[in-house]
Amino acid sequence: MDRKLLISKLDQAIKNTVGDDGRNHYLIKRIKQKKELLKSDKKYIERILEIKIDKISDDDSSNISNDKTKQFFPNLNLAKCTTCNNEIKLEDKSIRDNHKWYHSKCFQKSIIRKHSTPISETIENRKKKSGKDPIQFLLTGIIFVFLITTVYFILGHISMIAMGLGGAITIYHITGASGKIFSKNVKGKKAPSVFLLFLLGSPFLIATMIAYEGYTLLESPVRIILLWAMTISFWSTMLFVPMAVLSKYREDIQEDVKSYPKISIIIPAFNEEKVIKNTIEGLLETKYPKKEIIFVDDGSTDKTLEIASEFKDQIKVLHKENGGKASALNYGLVYSSGEIIVIVDADTIIGRNSLKEIVKGFEIDEHVAAVAGNIKVRNRVNWITKCQALEYITGIQIVRRAFDIFGSITIVPGALGAFKKSLLTEAGAYGKETIVEDFDQTIKLLKAGLVTQGSSKATAYTEAPNSFRDFFAQRKRWYRGNIQVLKRHSDALTNPRFGYLQRLSLPYLFLGMVITPIIGYTALANAILGIILGDWLYVLQISLIFTVVHYLMSALAIRIDDEDPKLLWYAGFLVFGFKQIVDAMLLKAIIEHLQKKRATWTSAKRIGV
């Protein structure tokens, strides 16, 4: 495949909004640099351009005729305009609407003919309609119907009561979300949230009901633990699924950014020579009129500073002695002049329109202090990276979207996160007390009564660990750091003045980091015991319900994010396999914390792809 010809086709895809805009620009850059493409990149190009790529060569394509172009790309030049039915050539300006192609002029004439309202109003109405995806609503309906019918007809009345209590807590939170989402600083008696009390007390309630039905001493623990896990799953699904669809709808109908405040992009880096050039080039290419890029070298011992200095005419290049990521961010803040601060990791390549999209989040409410970007795994090359890719998608598109509705997203990621500078500085500098500075800083903002939102259109592509050794190193830091933050801000678990941070977000994080891994392995042991005792049918039913629900939720997340449907094949591993690895690492982090072992910074090796 000719290099120049492939670049021209990707340029055409960008003009016609085919595929992911940010990824298209990144691939063009890699092809120009004559770097090898990943298999996933080649499959992506083949999918959006409908071609087959074997090898990319440097053959001269300047004299290739239009006929030869069609020989290479038989489908691209054969698209016809829906209005005039003439072929749309590569050099023609075109628009794709509702899976149909139009010449730009024909499309505008078609709108004028069909509608008496102005074109601008028609386009705005079309945007609003785009927020309604029937497939999303269908999947949501299937999830709810499946849960209710299986619990009632298969698991029986006790399970229905336990699930019903979880549903009541869900309705309680959804009703509360109708008011203002920022903290009102209302005083009240200190106590854990209703949600946390319910989850911690539910096994005792379930045990009482099971004992009433006359199960033996050996059978009871099996059903208690499995029903406890099922209750948590039921509650999460009942709350997060409708909130995720609502969040997606709200984001789709949101108007374009009305003003462009100046933004300062800070890139903290330590020994990132393999990836830093791509990150800086990607930021320079992003579409935003008022931006400054501040690179902070945190005492690197490799060529990171040397590579960054090549761009010193376009960005601010700062250097300091090694002091950690938090100190590098604080150092960059001193030199920033923007109203909005955007933090980007040194291994992250952001989408071409991500800066504009992430700024839109601040126009929702004056109390919005931070907006989290949509982090995607780019190097989906093996089992471990594909499981991480799906984990990111379900976590962001289901769980985080629910927190977005409540204005209490707990982690604005360091890979791509934006902050209102005035509010960020009021909350205090990035602290060195933990090794997960993004989590700690976000909780500080929420405790100040502010709002954190998310943007799934502000995309950022990051390198995920592609080996178990690197995966363990990354997650060790994450989980030890998360426990540090939970301990540091444990007062928020019982103080009602912190609003949804106390009522929902922090209890859920406590559940996920401490309770869930314990339940996971306890449930696994009880399932094995249940099979040995002959209660295998009940264990099988519970396992199937867990698996089917997770597949349906993964399908919904992939649909919301317009992601690769092939990732759905890996949904089962997030129930059996990958999940147990994660739970084991969480338990290890808890044990190390209880043993008062020192938490150290560990990270994965850079691949540089």
Solvent accessible surface area in square Angstrom, and as a share of the most:
residue,aa,sasa,rsa
1,M,41,0.19
2,D,6,0.03
3,R,33,0.12
4,K,124,0.52
5,L,16,0.08
6,L,0,0.00
7,I,24,0.12
8,S,51,0.33
9,K,3,0.01
10,L,0,0.00
11,D,57,0.29
12,Q,20,0.09
13,A,5,0.04
14,I,30,0.15
15,K,148,0.63
16,N,17,0.09
17,T,110,0.64
18,V,32,0.19
19,G,47,0.45
20,D,44,0.23
21,D,38,0.20
22,G,9,0.08
23,R,36,0.13
24,N,1,0.00
25,H,34,0.15
26,Y,6,0.02
27,L,0,0.00
28,I,13,0.06
29,K,17,0.07
30,R,10,0.04
31,I,1,0.00
32,K,127,0.54
33,Q,60,0.27
34,K,130,0.55
35,K,82,0.35
36,E,130,0.58
37,L,8,0.04
38,L,32,0.16
39,K,164,0.69
40,S,23,0.15
41,D,0,0.00
42,K,41,0.18
43,K,122,0.52
44,Y,10,0.04
45,I,0,0.00
46,E,38,0.17
47,R,135,0.49
48,I,26,0.13
49,L,2,0.01
50,E,105,0.47
51,I,18,0.09
52,K,143,0.61
53,I,8,0.04
54,D,104,0.54
55,K,165,0.70
56,I,37,0.19
57,S,38,0.25
58,D,91,0.47
59,D,94,0.49
60,D,98,0.51
61,S,16,0.11
62,S,85,0.55
63,N,140,0.72
64,I,40,0.20
65,S,63,0.40
66,N,86,0.44
67,D,109,0.57
68,K,91,0.39
69,T,13,0.08
70,K,58,0.25
71,Q,139,0.62
72,F,63,0.26
73,F,2,0.01
74,P,63,0.39
75,N,69,0.35
76,L,46,0.23
77,N,6,0.03
78,L,97,0.48
79,A,30,0.23
80,K,118,0.50
81,C,1,0.00
82,T,69,0.40
83,T,51,0.30
84,C,49,0.29
85,N,103,0.53
86,N,93,0.48
87,E,56,0.25
88,I,10,0.05
89,K,107,0.45
90,L,42,0.21
91,E,136,0.61
92,D,43,0.22
93,K,167,0.71
94,S,12,0.08
95,I,56,0.28
96,R,103,0.37
97,D,22,0.12
98,N,113,0.58
99,H,158,0.71
100,K,105,0.44
101,W,49,0.17
102,Y,23,0.09
103,H,31,0.14
104,S,25,0.16
105,K,158,0.67
106,C,21,0.13
107,F,14,0.06
108,Q,92,0.41
109,K,122,0.52
110,S,8,0.05
111,I,12,0.06
112,I,108,0.55
113,R,161,0.59
114,K,145,0.61
115,H,85,0.38
116,S,121,0.78
117,T,63,0.36
118,P,76,0.48
119,I,54,0.28
120,S,82,0.53
121,E,87,0.39
122,T,16,0.09
123,I,59,0.30
124,E,50,0.23
125,N,71,0.36
126,R,76,0.28
127,K,77,0.32
128,K,99,0.42
129,K,146,0.62
130,S,72,0.46
131,G,3,0.03
132,K,128,0.54
133,D,23,0.12
134,P,100,0.63
135,I,69,0.35
136,Q,7,0.03
137,F,102,0.43
138,L,106,0.53
139,L,25,0.13
140,T,20,0.12
141,G,34,0.33
142,I,74,0.38
143,I,0,0.00
144,F,46,0.19
145,V,94,0.54
146,F,47,0.20
147,L,0,0.00
148,I,78,0.40
149,T,55,0.32
150,T,12,0.07
151,V,1,0.00
152,Y,100,0.38
153,F,156,0.65
154,I,80,0.41
155,L,16,0.08
156,G,26,0.25
157,H,129,0.58
158,I,21,0.10
159,S,1,0.01
160,M,66,0.29
161,I,89,0.45
162,A,3,0.02
163,M,1,0.01
164,G,43,0.42
165,L,66,0.33
166,G,0,0.00
167,G,7,0.06
168,A,55,0.43
169,I,20,0.10
170,T,2,0.01
171,I,113,0.58
172,Y,95,0.36
173,H,1,0.00
174,I,61,0.31
175,T,88,0.51
176,G,27,0.26
177,A,18,0.14
178,S,101,0.65
179,G,43,0.42
180,K,133,0.57
181,I,39,0.20
182,F,41,0.17
183,S,23,0.15
184,K,125,0.53
185,N,90,0.46
186,V,95,0.55
187,K,189,0.80
188,G,46,0.44
189,K,190,0.80
190,K,145,0.61
191,A,46,0.35
192,P,51,0.32
193,S,7,0.04
194,V,77,0.44
195,F,0,0.00
196,L,11,0.05
197,L,96,0.48
198,F,30,0.12
199,L,1,0.01
200,L,70,0.35
201,G,32,0.31
202,S,4,0.03
203,P,16,0.10
204,F,153,0.64
205,L,77,0.38
206,I,1,0.01
207,A,30,0.23
208,T,92,0.53
209,M,30,0.13
210,I,3,0.01
211,A,66,0.51
212,Y,191,0.73
213,E,97,0.43
214,G,59,0.57
215,Y,65,0.25
216,T,77,0.45
217,L,157,0.78
218,L,109,0.54
219,E,52,0.23
220,S,17,0.11
221,P,56,0.35
222,V,1,0.01
223,R,40,0.15
224,I,27,0.14
225,I,27,0.14
226,L,8,0.04
227,L,3,0.02
228,W,35,0.12
229,A,14,0.11
230,M,1,0.00
231,T,0,0.00
232,I,18,0.09
233,S,26,0.17
234,F,12,0.05
235,W,0,0.00
236,S,17,0.11
237,T,1,0.01
238,M,34,0.15
239,L,0,0.00
240,F,1,0.01
241,V,0,0.00
242,P,37,0.23
243,M,11,0.05
244,A,0,0.00
245,V,11,0.06
246,L,62,0.31
247,S,4,0.02
248,K,31,0.13
249,Y,62,0.24
250,R,128,0.47
251,E,23,0.10
252,D,22,0.12
253,I,52,0.26
254,Q,48,0.21
255,E,95,0.43
256,D,77,0.40
257,V,14,0.08
258,K,157,0.67
259,S,67,0.43
260,Y,76,0.29
261,P,26,0.16
262,K,74,0.31
263,I,0,0.00
264,S,0,0.00
265,I,0,0.00
266,I,0,0.00
267,I,0,0.00
268,P,10,0.06
269,A,5,0.04
270,F,92,0.38
271,N,54,0.28
272,E,17,0.08
273,E,65,0.29
274,K,123,0.52
275,V,8,0.05
276,I,0,0.00
277,K,81,0.34
278,N,8,0.04
279,T,1,0.01
280,I,0,0.00
281,E,29,0.13
282,G,8,0.07
283,L,2,0.01
284,L,48,0.24
285,E,70,0.31
286,T,8,0.04
287,K,103,0.44
288,Y,17,0.07
289,P,93,0.59
290,K,110,0.46
291,K,54,0.23
292,E,22,0.10
293,I,6,0.03
294,I,0,0.00
295,F,0,0.00
296,V,0,0.00
297,D,0,0.00
298,D,5,0.03
299,G,16,0.15
300,S,20,0.13
301,T,118,0.68
302,D,47,0.24
303,K,120,0.51
304,T,0,0.00
305,L,54,0.27
306,E,110,0.49
307,I,31,0.16
308,A,0,0.00
309,S,37,0.24
310,E,116,0.52
311,F,21,0.09
312,K,139,0.59
313,D,137,0.71
314,Q,116,0.52
315,I,11,0.05
316,K,81,0.34
317,V,40,0.23
318,L,25,0.12
319,H,99,0.44
320,K,31,0.13
321,E,151,0.68
322,N,90,0.46
323,G,33,0.32
324,G,31,0.30
325,K,41,0.17
326,A,10,0.08
327,S,16,0.11
328,A,0,0.00
329,L,2,0.01
330,N,35,0.18
331,Y,70,0.27
332,G,0,0.00
333,L,20,0.10
334,V,118,0.68
335,Y,97,0.37
336,S,10,0.06
337,S,68,0.44
338,G,3,0.03
339,E,110,0.49
340,I,7,0.03
341,I,0,0.00
342,V,0,0.00
343,I,4,0.02
344,V,0,0.00
345,D,30,0.16
346,A,4,0.03
347,D,13,0.07
348,T,0,0.00
349,I,17,0.09
350,I,7,0.04
351,G,3,0.03
352,R,55,0.20
353,N,49,0.25
354,S,1,0.01
355,L,0,0.00
356,K,55,0.23
357,E,27,0.12
358,I,0,0.00
359,V,2,0.01
360,K,9,0.04
361,G,5,0.05
362,F,19,0.08
363,E,71,0.32
364,I,94,0.47
365,D,45,0.23
366,E,139,0.62
367,H,48,0.21
368,V,0,0.00
369,A,1,0.01
370,A,0,0.00
371,V,0,0.00
372,A,0,0.00
373,G,0,0.00
374,N,3,0.01
375,I,15,0.08
376,K,16,0.07
377,V,2,0.01
378,R,11,0.04
379,N,1,0.01
380,R,34,0.13
381,V,65,0.38
382,N,55,0.28
383,W,75,0.26
384,I,7,0.03
385,T,0,0.00
386,K,56,0.24
387,C,0,0.00
388,Q,0,0.00
389,A,1,0.01
390,L,0,0.00
391,E,44,0.20
392,Y,29,0.11
393,I,5,0.03
394,T,19,0.11
395,G,30,0.29
396,I,20,0.10
397,Q,0,0.00
398,I,3,0.01
399,V,36,0.21
400,R,28,0.10
401,R,13,0.05
402,A,0,0.00
403,F,8,0.03
404,D,23,0.12
405,I,7,0.03
406,F,0,0.00
407,G,2,0.02
408,S,2,0.01
409,I,3,0.01
410,T,6,0.04
411,I,59,0.30
412,V,1,0.00
413,P,23,0.14
414,G,6,0.06
415,A,11,0.09
416,L,0,0.00
417,G,0,0.00
418,A,0,0.00
419,F,3,0.01
420,K,47,0.20
421,K,48,0.21
422,S,65,0.42
423,L,30,0.15
424,L,2,0.01
425,T,75,0.44
426,E,137,0.62
427,A,26,0.20
428,G,26,0.25
429,A,67,0.52
430,Y,10,0.04
431,G,12,0.11
432,K,138,0.59
433,E,105,0.47
434,T,10,0.06
435,I,26,0.13
436,V,8,0.05
437,E,9,0.04
438,D,28,0.15
439,F,1,0.01
440,D,1,0.01
441,Q,0,0.00
442,T,0,0.00
443,I,0,0.00
444,K,33,0.14
445,L,1,0.00
446,L,7,0.04
447,K,40,0.17
448,A,64,0.50
449,G,14,0.14
450,L,29,0.14
451,V,0,0.00
452,T,0,0.00
453,Q,6,0.03
454,G,19,0.19
455,S,7,0.04
456,S,15,0.10
457,K,79,0.33
458,A,0,0.00
459,T,17,0.10
460,A,0,0.00
461,Y,16,0.06
462,T,14,0.08
463,E,17,0.08
464,A,2,0.02
465,P,4,0.03
466,N,48,0.25
467,S,44,0.29
468,F,92,0.38
469,R,191,0.70
470,D,19,0.10
471,F,0,0.00
472,F,89,0.37
473,A,24,0.19
474,Q,25,0.11
475,R,5,0.02
476,K,77,0.33
477,R,37,0.13
478,W,71,0.25
479,Y,17,0.07
480,R,10,0.04
481,G,0,0.00
482,N,19,0.10
483,I,17,0.09
484,Q,41,0.18
485,V,0,0.00
486,L,14,0.07
487,K,139,0.59
488,R,99,0.36
489,H,9,0.04
490,S,56,0.36
491,D,70,0.36
492,A,0,0.00
493,L,25,0.13
494,T,45,0.26
495,N,23,0.12
496,P,45,0.28
497,R,90,0.33
498,F,13,0.05
499,G,17,0.17
500,Y,15,0.06
501,L,3,0.01
502,Q,9,0.04
503,R,63,0.23
504,L,0,0.00
505,S,0,0.00
506,L,0,0.00
507,P,0,0.00
508,Y,41,0.16
509,L,24,0.12
510,F,50,0.21
511,L,4,0.02
512,G,27,0.26
513,M,14,0.06
514,V,32,0.18
515,I,22,0.11
516,T,41,0.24
517,P,0,0.00
518,I,82,0.41
519,I,8,0.04
520,G,17,0.16
521,Y,76,0.29
522,T,48,0.28
523,A,15,0.11
524,L,70,0.35
525,A,60,0.47
526,N,16,0.08
527,A,14,0.11
528,I,96,0.49
529,L,63,0.31
530,G,1,0.01
531,I,94,0.48
532,I,128,0.65
533,L,69,0.34
534,G,49,0.47
535,D,23,0.12
536,W,141,0.49
537,L,94,0.47
538,Y,14,0.05
539,V,8,0.05
540,L,84,0.42
541,Q,44,0.20
542,I,2,0.01
543,S,31,0.20
544,L,98,0.49
545,I,4,0.02
546,F,50,0.21
547,T,29,0.17
548,V,55,0.31
549,V,4,0.02
550,H,47,0.21
551,Y,73,0.28
552,L,31,0.15
553,M,29,0.13
554,S,0,0.00
555,A,21,0.16
556,L,0,0.00
557,A,0,0.00
558,I,11,0.05
559,R,109,0.40
560,I,5,0.02
561,D,20,0.10
562,D,133,0.69
563,E,27,0.12
564,D,36,0.19
565,P,97,0.61
566,K,136,0.58
567,L,7,0.04
568,L,55,0.27
569,W,197,0.69
570,Y,44,0.17
571,A,0,0.00
572,G,17,0.16
573,F,80,0.33
574,L,19,0.10
575,V,17,0.10
576,F,100,0.42
577,G,31,0.30
578,F,4,0.02
579,K,59,0.25
580,Q,40,0.18
581,I,45,0.23
582,V,20,0.11
583,D,5,0.03
584,A,45,0.35
585,M,21,0.09
586,L,13,0.07
587,L,44,0.22
588,K,109,0.46
589,A,5,0.04
590,I,26,0.13
591,I,95,0.48
592,E,18,0.08
593,H,47,0.21
594,L,131,0.65
595,Q,107,0.48
596,K,186,0.79
597,K,109,0.46
598,R,201,0.73
599,A,15,0.12
600,T,55,0.32
601,W,119,0.42
602,T,35,0.20
603,S,62,0.40
604,A,15,0.12
605,K,148,0.63
606,R,66,0.24
607,I,59,0.30
608,G,23,0.22
609,V,31,0.18
